[in-house]
Amino acid sequence: MSVTPLPACSNTAGRGRVALVGAGPGDPELLTVKALRCIQMADLILFDRLVSAEIRALFPPRTRALYVGKAKGCHSVPQDRLNRLLIAKALRGFNVCRLKGGDAFVFGRGGEEMLALRQAGIAVEVVPGITAASGCTSYAGIPLTHRGVSQGCTLVTAHGEKALSVNWTSLAQAGHTLVFYMGLSKAGLISTQLRNAGMSAQVPVALIENGCRAGQRVVRGRLDELASLVQREAVRSPALIVVGDVVALADQLHWFGQCEPDGGELFSATVLKQLSA
């Protein structure tokens, strides 16, 4: 496949540049062509926890890669230090691929990193990725919108100091599909607040664990049993919480695991070699 790349941001003399790249939700075949090009052309890759092993396998052997991921209660590199690292490497002439799971601008702190880089005079390019809410629900057979069922969707983060400081009445009564990122530890709070705001206890919910990966698991139930589902089924991060009537459509629309490649192996080595060629 021959692709003519669009013009990218130009380097300042003697300086490198940074590409903020969304790696998507896990399946390497969901990488964009531009994301793969940035990975292949980088001098240095700084990658997060949610960048899958299959995508890491595409890193060129010659390219230095540093893990700078964050997990609950454990930040390998604090955000301020990471910003300084990006700036320092670019000032030394490195072309840096800052690789993030999903999309850098959807709960990925990409905006914060870009502001710091811009203030330091570093050239920055943004490469969008498929965010987890879109990719994982699609792989679970749950459409975010569906005519006559849901006319919109709302993405909410449950992480951070002001997490879940939202208008619960608006969320509960809008009739939209709700997707909560990083919400497992607050499943009980989410369920209680939505029901207190008027949402029916019978509304379908789904927990999508390891979405868009070979180990994907979907646990479904009702809003009033959300917290118990997390505990009983031992759901682990990374996982999304999906709330809304569209969840029931998965009975008819689930497909993942039924449509494997001709070799019968998801994310096969052959596919990866074709991607990186």
Secondary structure as GFF3:
##gff-version 3
##sequence-region A 1 277
A	DSSP	beta_strand	17	22	.	.	.	ID=ss1
A	DSSP	three_ten_helix	28	30	.	.	.	ID=ss2
A	DSSP	alpha_helix	33	41	.	.	.	ID=ss3
A	DSSP	beta_strand	44	47	.	.	.	ID=ss4
A	DSSP	alpha_helix	53	56	.	.	.	ID=ss5
A	DSSP	beta_strand	64	67	.	.	.	ID=ss6
A	DSSP	beta_strand	70	71	.	.	.	ID=ss7
A	DSSP	beta_strand	74	75	.	.	.	ID=ss8
A	DSSP	alpha_helix	79	91	.	.	.	ID=ss9
A	DSSP	beta_strand	95	100	.	.	.	ID=ss10
A	DSSP	alpha_helix	110	119	.	.	.	ID=ss11
A	DSSP	beta_strand	123	127	.	.	.	ID=ss12
A	DSSP	alpha_helix	132	139	.	.	.	ID=ss13
A	DSSP	beta_strand	153	157	.	.	.	ID=ss14
A	DSSP	alpha_helix	168	173	.	.	.	ID=ss15
A	DSSP	beta_strand	177	181	.	.	.	ID=ss16
A	DSSP	three_ten_helix	184	186	.	.	.	ID=ss17
A	DSSP	alpha_helix	187	196	.	.	.	ID=ss18
A	DSSP	beta_strand	204	209	.	.	.	ID=ss19
A	DSSP	beta_strand	217	222	.	.	.	ID=ss20
A	DSSP	three_ten_helix	223	225	.	.	.	ID=ss21
A	DSSP	alpha_helix	226	232	.	.	.	ID=ss22
A	DSSP	beta_strand	239	243	.	.	.	ID=ss23
A	DSSP	three_ten_helix	245	249	.	.	.	ID=ss24
A	DSSP	alpha_helix	250	253	.	.	.	ID=ss25
A	DSSP	alpha_helix	269	276	.	.	.	ID=ss26
###
